[in-house]
Amino acid sequence: MDNEVAAGNTASTLGHLALGLTLLAFGLGGTGVIDNVAAADAAGLATWVGGVTLFLVGLLALRAGDKGEGTAYAGLGAFWFTWGTGVGGAGSADAAGLFLLLWALLALTLTMASSGSGLFGQGVYGLLFVALLLLGIGALVDNSGLGKAGGWVAALAGLVAWYGATAAVAGWPTSLRRAASAPAAG
């Protein structure tokens, strides 16, 4: 077995799992659907699972030669670590909004860079982009409705990423196959 290929596959699965769990916790907290649970309550998970784990997975992927996933996971690890350690700080809502919008640019870059990976690969990053965009704008204009919408989109992105990891381990499909078209009646 080729160690570089195995490390890349393992990094991808672990990366999707860490990203999925972090996004799901962060997103559900942001929706307000669970009493007394806010996005800030996901700070510990975001710091260690989303931050440290994703950063290390990114380094493993880069070492295995996978620049795309390595860059994605290392960058997302930096985002989650920074967010997780900064929760509850003395920053303003405008600073938080700007922070989220700047990181939305990373998610947009990852979305465009994953164009060859199909809809599933682009879906996680695309949903993350939309979530960060909604959350950032919501913070800047003090609109809790946008924040909740961003939380739901983040939770959906988390479910998609989590499914990707679970599918890789369980051997489930990650793409929809088109049904063979019937021959034309003649």
Secondary structure, 3 states (H helix, E strand, C coil): CCHHHHHHHHHHHHHHHHHHHHHHHHHHHHHCCCCCCCHHHHHHHHHHHHHHHHHHHHHHHHHCCCHHHHHHHHHHHHHHHHHHHHCCCCCCHHHHHHHHHHHHHHHHHHHHHCHHHHHHHHHHHHHHHHHHHHHHHHHHCCCHHHHHHHHHHHHHHHHHHHHHHHHHHHCCCCCCCCCCCCCCCC
